[in-house]
Amino acid sequence: QVQPVESGGGLVQAGGSLTLSCSVSGGTFVGDDMVAWYRQAPGKEREVIATITWDDGSRQYTDSMRGRFTIYRNYHENRAFLHMNGVKFEDAAIYYCSVERDSVVSWGQGTKVNVSS
């Protein structure tokens, strides 16, 4: 069982930047794991931001998220990251990391991002 763990959320000033981290509790990312970042704002559906394949680092972004968000992974740290810049008020949400391994998707508990003026 893969258990993703997110960290790095908190309060960020509008216009600032923030980097979220995803690791696997008690384990490691392996092979063709597909790591994805999602977010869910209050009263809205969960939406995908970006995905990255662990072994070759290939990335895909939802069109509306392209530009201000960057997904990447550090192979040696065994972590996947989501960097956001030019943070907007509408970026306030709970951000989730998911890992798809052998067609099974596991979710983390999420990390909350608040945006201040």
N, C-alpha and C positions, 0 to 999 in steps of 0.2 A: 504494500500500500504506500503510495507516494503522498506525502503531506507537505504541500508548499507552505512556506511561512513568509509573509510580507513584513517589511519594516520600512521606516523612513518617512512615514506620514507625519503630519503636524500642521502647524500654522505657517502659511507662507504669504508674503505680501503680494498684492496684485502687481504684475509686471516682473516678479522675481522668478526664481527657478527652484526646482526641487528634484531630487533623485530618489526613487523608490527602489527597494531591493527585494529580491525573491530568492529564497534558498529552499532546500529540501530538508525537512527535519529528520535527523537520524540517518541520512543517506546522501546520495549525490544525484545530480543530473546524469543521464546516460544517453549514449547513442543518438537515436533519432527522436528523443523527447521533443515535443512541441510545447514551448512555453508561450503563454499568452497573458497579456494584461488587459483587464476589463475595468470598467468603473460603473458605479451606480449612484446617481444623484438622488436626493430625496424626491419621491413621487415619480421617478422615472425608471424606465427599464434598464437593465444592465446592458452595456454596450461594449463591444470589443474595440480596443485601441490599436493593438499591434501584436504580431506573433513573431517568434524567432525559433528556428530549428537549432537544437543544441549543438549537434556535431559540426555543421558547416556554417552556422551563424546566419543563414539566409533569413531575410526579414520581409514582412509584409505589414502594411499599414491600412487601416480604414481611411478612405479618402479624406473624410472630414477631419481626421486627426493628423494627417500628414503635415509636416512642417514644424510644429511646436513640440512634438513628442519624438523621442528617440529610444528605441529598444535596442539593447545590446547585452552581451554576456561576457563575463570574465571566466574563461575556462579554468584558470588556475585557482581562482577564488571560489569556483563552483557557485557562482551567483549570476542571476539575470537581473537586469536593471531597466527601469523606465525613467528617463530624464525628461522633464518638462520645462520649457522656458516660456517667457512671456505669459506667465500664469494669469488667467482671467477668473473673475468671480464664478463663472459657470463651470470652472474646473473643480469646484468644491464637490467632493463625492467620496465614497468609499472605493478604494482601488483594490482590485483582486488580481492575484496571480493564479493561473491555472496551468497544470501540466498534463498533457496527453501522452500516455505511454501505453503501448499495446492496445490502442483504441479505448482506453479507459481514461476519463478526465477526472482529475482531482483538483479541488479548490482549496485555497487558503482562506483564512478568516477575514482577510481584508485589513487595510490600513487606511485610516481616515485622513483626508486632506481638507483643511479649512483655508479659506482665502480671506485676508484682511485688506482693508483699504489703506 
